[in-house]
Structure formats: C-alpha cells, structure tokens
Amino acid sequence: MARSVIVGGSSGLGLVIAKRLVARGEEVVVTSRDATRAATGAIEIGASLGIAVDLAHPETLADAFEGIGEVDNLVITAIEQAVNSFADFDIEQAVRSVTVKLVGYTEVVRALHPRFTADAAVATVGNAREFKQGRQMAAWLGLVPTQHSSGGHARLGEISCRGDAYLRTLLIHGARSAILAAKNKVDNTNGWLTNLLQRRHPNIAAVALANKNVRTVWAILGAGLYLGLVSVFALGLGTILRAGAGGIAAALGVVFLLPIIVTIVNSLTNVDWLKHVPQYLISSAGQALAGSKNADFAPWQNVLVVVVWTAVSFIAGAIILKRRDA
C-alpha cells in the first residue's frame, strides 16, 4: 500500500487531494500547524495519521516526521500568499513568508528524503482559492506564455516555466496522456481538443490542456463550497415552508430568478443603491467562487456573502421549527 504525506492536508486543495488518495485505498498522513486540527482532520477523512507541522519553524520538522516510515508521495500544499508593499511593509510577515517558502519546503524534503521509496514523487501546490481566478493559478504554475509587447504589438513567447517544475511536469504529462487517448478514439467527443490538435503542435496542445485543467481545478474547489452552502440554504427554506420540494423550488428561485428580477428593476429605475444589490446576491457570490464571474469582492468576501444567506435561512428555519412544532 502506497503511503502519501500531505503537508497542509487539513484544508483547501490539500484536503481534496488527501480525500482522493484515501478513497483510492492509500495510506495518507496529513499535517496542520495545529495538532488537534491535524488529528481531527485525519479521523474525518480516514487518514492513518495527523501530525502538527509548522513550516515557519523548520528546525522542528525533522522531529515532527520522526515516526513516519517509508514515503511514496509527498505533496506540499501549505502555502501562504503574503502581500506586502513599500508603503506598508511588514518585516515579520516578510521573514515568515521567506522562511516558509524557501527554508520550510526544503527542510520538509530533506527530513523525509531518507524515507522516500525508489519511485517517490514530490509535488508542491498551493491553496487554489487564494487566487482570484483560475488564470492566476495557471500563471503561478508557469503554464502561460511570456510576453514581449511594445508599440501596441503583442508578442507571445514560450511558457514562463515559473512555479513548481515537478507539478507543471505532472500536469503536462497528464495532458499528453489525454491527447494520446483522444487520438486513439474512433468517436472522439472532445471537440475542443480535437480542433486544437488540428491547428497546433501536440506539445502546444498539451500545455493548453494543462492550463485548462488547472483552471478547472480552481473552479471545482469553489463550486464545491458554493453548492454545499446552497444545499444548507435550501434546507433552511424547506424547514420554513415545511416542504422539501418547496425549499428546493424556493432556493432555485433565489439563485436563478432573483438576479433577473433585480436586473429588470435596475433598468426601470434610477435608484443608485439598487445598482449595488446584485453583488450581494447569493448567485453572484457563488459564480465568483466558481470562477465563472469576476466579482467586485475578494474571494473571502464572496464566501461571507454565501455564508450570510445560508445562515439567515438556516437560523430562521430553526427558530420557526422550534416555535411551530415545540
């Protein structure tokens, strides 16, 4: 049985990877900065072990990994997106960011290197939801062309090859496998890939497909959170209406019909505050989380909008249920 260590596997993309590996029957070790969270997360997903690891303190990593046996796969997802500027420069935050991204990652690999099997794999990925859109994640992985533009003429070169080389290699090799499978299919339903292969070299098509897959991963992570909260929102409405079907119908109305009604009202009136209402709708925030819309809010603000709608529905349903059926 393969053993995988997911550094940062208690949340975000690391949690998604850990769940997938557990579902495949692999032995998974997840880590978190908090020991309780690591242990709880491991129990929830069925991982074999949860340990506390803080990349900001690399001197503690060797002891933290002491009890782990052979390692077949290592995935590092504990990445912090630190934002600093000359006008408001935080030295402590900058030092922590450099320590985590340079010393921490290197020390993880060094500490586990003696335990790697002959075919061990190492990959470094970040929390996809920390990027505002899928294109930013693709650019971070070096799957976009370099630009040399001047005088209004855009000149695109080869891919930038920035970010983690191993993860980028995995994505491109996976895309090449998909291209090979598409060529061998008699009835290929992937029209986008087929048309691209007719116009471009297979290597270019592989990079384009890898770029598309990265953006799809980014969107799926946000969509999963959005759909989960919408389900709770519908549950609250169903409790209020005392009908499951009614709750689903009402939730669909709020998600799909309410934005149309707000748009019509905005077009018929000149009220300024109504122009800002659409960005506070659960559908707008959800589309931004799923990557299909570039909203005015930051990702955490879109999450907050969806959470507020869900909380209001769920709390109202709980109160009405207690008073009506007590």
N, C-alpha and C positions, 0 to 999 in steps of 0.2 A: 504494500500500500504506500502510495506517494505521500510525503509529508511536505506541507507548504506553510511558510511563515509569512503572515500578512502584517506588516508594521503599519499601524493605523487602521486595523481591520474592524474597529468597533463602530465606525460611522462612514458615511459618504461612499465613495467608489470602493474603498477597501472592504466595507461591509458587503457590498454587492458581489465582489469577487470571492470573498470568504463563503458566502451562502452558496454560490455556484459550485465551488470546489467541494463543499460538504455534500451537496446534492449529488455530485459525481462519485461520492464514496471515498474521498481523500481525507487524510488526517490533517487537520488545519490548526495552526497556532495563531491566535490573534493577539495584538498588543494595543495598549492605550496608555496614555500618560497617567490615568487613574487606575489603581489596582482593582477597585470594586467594579468600575465600569468594564474593565477587561474581562473579569471573571463572569460578570452578569451577561455580557455580550456573547461570550463563548458558550454559556449554557443555553442562551436563547436560540442560537443558530446551530447548536450541536457540535461545536468545535471541541477538540480534545483538550485544549489548554488556553487560558487567557492570562497574560503576564503584563506587568507595568513596565513601560519603556518610555523614557523621555529623551528625545534626540538632542534637546538643548543641554543635556548633561552627558556628553559622550563617554566620560570616564566611568559611568555606571553601566554601560551597555554590556560589557563582557560578562560581568556578574549576573546581569539580568537573563542572558541567554545560556547560562551555565548548564541548566538542566535539560536542554533540548538535545535530542540525538541527531541522527543524520537528516539533512535538509535537501529536498529535491527542487523546491521552488521558493524563491524569495521575492516578495512584492512589497515595495515601499510606497505607501500612499499618504504618509503623514507629512504633508506639505503645507506650509503656511505662506499665504500671499501677503507679504508685508508691504505697505505703502508708505513711503517717506518722501519728503521734499526738502529743498534747501531752506524754504521759508519756515517750515515746521519740522525740523529734523530730530527724531528720537534716537539717541545714541544706543540706549539699551535695547530698543526694538531692532535696530540695525545689527547689533552684535549678535542678538539671539537668532535673527534670520540667517546670518552668515554661518553661525555655528551649526544650526540645524541642517542647512542645505549643503554645506561643504564637509565639515568635520563629522556631523552626525551620520550622514549617509555612508561616508567612507568607513567609519568605525563599525557600523552595522555589518557591512560586507566583510570587514577584516575579522570581526568577532565570530561570524558564522562560517567563514571560509574553510576552516578545518573540518567542518561538519558537512560541507557540500558533497553530494554524490558526483560520480563522473559526468552525468548529464544534467547537472543542476542548472537552473535558469534564474537570472536576476533581472527584475524589471522595476522601474521607478515611475509611478504615476501620481497625479495629484487629485484633489477633490474637484471633480469636474464642475460642481455647482459654484465654485469660486470664480469661474469665468463667466462674463456677462453673456456670452453667446458661444455657440459651437465653433465658430471661425477662430475665436481667440484660442481655444484649446488646440485646434489644428495647427495654428501658428506657433504655439508654445512647443509643440512636438516637432516642429521643423518640416511640416508637410505642405508648406505653401512656397511659391516661387519668390526668389529675391527680386527686388525692383530697382531699376536704374533709369529713372524717369527725369526728363527735363524738357523745358520748352513745350509743354503740353503733349509730349510723346511718351507713352508708357512702354517701357522695355522690360519684359519679364525674363529672368534667367532661370537657372536651376534651382531646386528646392534649397531652402536655407540650411537644412540639416541641424537646426538648433534643438535644444532639449535632450531628452534621453535617447541615445543612439540605439540601445537594445530594444526598447519598446517600439520605436519607429520601425526597426527591422522586423519585429513580430507583426506589426500591422501591415507592412508592405508584403511580407511573405504570405500572410493570410489572404491579402488581396490577390496575389498571384495564383494561389490555390483556387480562389473563386473564379478567376479568369480561365484557368485550365479546365475547371468543371463546366464553365459556360461554353467553351469551345467544343467540348465533347458531347454536349447535349444536342439531340436531334431537334427537339422542340424547346428552344430557349425562351423563357418568358421574361427575362430581364432585358427589356428593350433599351434601357439607358446604357447598360454596359455593352450590349451588342453594337449599338450605334457608335459608342466611343471607340471600340476596338476597330471599327471600320475606318475611322478618321485618324486615329493616333497610334503611336507605337505601343506595344503591350506594356513596356516599362512606365510610360507616361500614364497609361490607363490604370496601372497598379497603384501608382501614387495618388491618382484622383479618387480611386475607390477607397483607399486607406483614409484619405481626407474625409470622404463622405461617411465612412464607418465611425470615425471619431466624432463627427457632428451628430450622428445618430445616437451614439452612446451618451453624449451630453444631453440630448433631448429626452432620452428614455429615463434618465435619472430624475429629471424634473417632472416628467409626465407621471411617473410612478407616485411621487409625493402628492401631486395635484389630484390624481384620481383617487388616491386613498382618502384625502381630506374631503373630496366631493362625496364619497360614499358615506362618510360620517355626517356630512351636511344633509344628504338625502334621508339618512336615518332619523335625524332630528326632525325634519319636516314630516316624515311618516308618523313619528310619535305625536306630533301636534295634530295631524289630521286623522290619527287613529286608523291609518290605512297605508300599507307598504307600497301599493301601486300608486296611491295618491302622492306619497312622498317622492317617489321616483319621477312622476309626472311634474310635480312642482319644482323639483331640482332641475329637470330638463328645461322647464320654462325660465327659471332664473338664469341658467347658463346660456341658453340659446335665444330666447325671446326677449328677455330684458335688455340686452345690448341694442337690439333692433329698435325697441320702443324708445330708449334713451336717445338714439341717433335721430329718430323721427322728431322727437320733442325738441332736440337741439336745433334741427333745421327749421322748425316753425317758430322758434322764439329767439330772442337776443339776450337771454339771461347769461351773464358771464360765468356764474358759479356752476351752471349746468354743463359747461364745456369741460370741467374737470371731473365730472362724475364718472365717465367711462373708465378711467384708470383705477377707480376704487371698486369696480365690479369684479366678482369672483372669476368670471370668464376671462377678463383682460389679464388679471394676475396669473391665471393658470396658463394662458397662451404664452406669456412671457417666460414662465418657468419651463414650459415645454420647448422653448426655443423657436416657436413659430411667429413671435412678435417681439419687436424691440420696444419695450415699455419705457416709460419715463422713470420708473422706480428701479432701485438696485434689487438684486435677487432676494436679499433678506427682507426687503420691504414688500415684495410680491408675496413671499411666504407669509408675512404678517397679515396681509390683506385676506388671503385664503383662510388663514387660521382664525381671524376675527369672524368672518362669515360662518365658518364651521362652528366656532364656539357659541355664537349667538343662537344658532339653530339648535345645537345640542342642549345648551343650558335651558333655553325656552321650552324645549320638548320635555326635559326632565322636570322642570317646575310644573308644567301643565299636567304631566303624568302623575305627579305626587298629589296635586290638589284634586284632580278629577277622579283618580282611582284609589285614593287613600281610604 
